[in-house]
Amino acid sequence: MRLPRASYQMEEQLAQYSPVLRPAQRRGLALWVYGTVLAQSACQNAVVSALLAVGGFHTVRQYLREWLYDGADKAAPCQAQVEVGHCFGPLLGWVLAWWQGRELALAVDATLHGQRVAALVVSVLYRGSALPVAWHMLRANRPGAWLRPLGRLLRQLRPAIPREMQVVVFADRGLWSPRLWRTIRAGGWHPVRRVRQATAFQPFGGPRQPAATLVRAPGAGWVGRGVLFQERHRQRVDTLVVVWGVGQREPWVVVTDLAPARVGLCWYGLRMWIECGFRALKGVGWQWQHTRRTDPARVARHWLVLAVATLWVVAYGTRSEDAQTQGVPPARLRTPRAPPPPGRRPLSVFRQGMLWFARQLLQGRLWRGLWLLPEPWPAPPPHLQVTYGPP
């Protein structure tokens, strides 16, 4: 097969940021990503149709299939299969190589492919979306441990993050265990997780009470330290944050190990970006919900395609959005400037990136200057009346 010119440029960057992959594996990944972006879908037939200029339908399809197979299942059985777990650290290192900041927000969550596959995912939260950097695939609706694989994913990512970087890991109340809390803190990171409103909490110097009762009405917030009582665990928690925003039906109750003066009252809202990231992997972007693969190992390799494609697309979208803020064409913006002010976007960074990346692939000229410039984390609204508990 004669590969497109742009795929060789992509292969060069994969060699720089993913040295754990062999040359043939990098070539296959570059072709998968190239076809995925042009087709705006990661479904196999859509990708093959976008690559018909490369070779015949059956030839291209078999080439893409072979890249997903275990070594023993290949047409020529071998040991050269893509080990996805070895790619998580380099993938996060790639994100950080483009990262323009000293704070990093991670989120852990799960997403389902119907009744077939469950994906446990660790993502980097960024500009209203999320970049998957580690994942574990399970067959859906079957008994099994979820928290142990999540802890392993976090440990695999730990060496890629500099010690001086502040890392906050967000988790919903459905993914809670003392073991996961300890795993996050062992890396020098800070867990931020949501708990139930009725969870008992005893502020230092105060009575034990349901956490949500620390605020009485919308427009109020409470931050302080104390002891959290949940299920059968009596755990000392540094900080509890209760926020009841105007227009919300009920308050958010969040716990973290950060000191009250260091935690942002509205930071937990960043966790919602992982849902936007899942939408990018599915209906808004790569159409993962239409895949028919069910083997966890092959699905995990397919997700490497989705993750790399998402990273490239979001970087292109960042350059496009920053160029609009500066009032210049994206091709002329070579270095990062100030991030755009927070607010609603008429078009997501992901969608902008899909349009620009596909355009550059067709022209055979990829942008060299790419970056990820996070926007400031959300600050509490000025009308929020915040009460701080005793030290």
Secondary structure, DSSP 8 states (H G I E B T S, - for coil): ----HHHHHHHHHHHHH-TTS-HHHHHHHHHHHHHHHHHT---HHHHHHHTTTTS-HHHHHHHHHHHHS-GGGSSS--S----GGGGHHHHHHHHHHHB-SSEEEEEEEEEEETTTEEEEEEEEEETTEEEEEEEEEEETTS---SHHHHHHHHHHHGGGS-TTSEEEEEE-TTS--HHHHHHHHHTT-EEEEE--TT-EEEETTS--EEGGGG--STTEEEEEEEEEEETTEEEEEEEEEEEE-TT-SS-EEEEESS-TTTS-TTGGGGGGHHHHHHHHHTTTTT-GGG-----HHHHHHHHHHHHHHHHHHHHHHHHHHHHHHHTS-GGG--S------SS--SS-HHHHHHHHHHHHHHHT---S---B---------TT-EEEE---
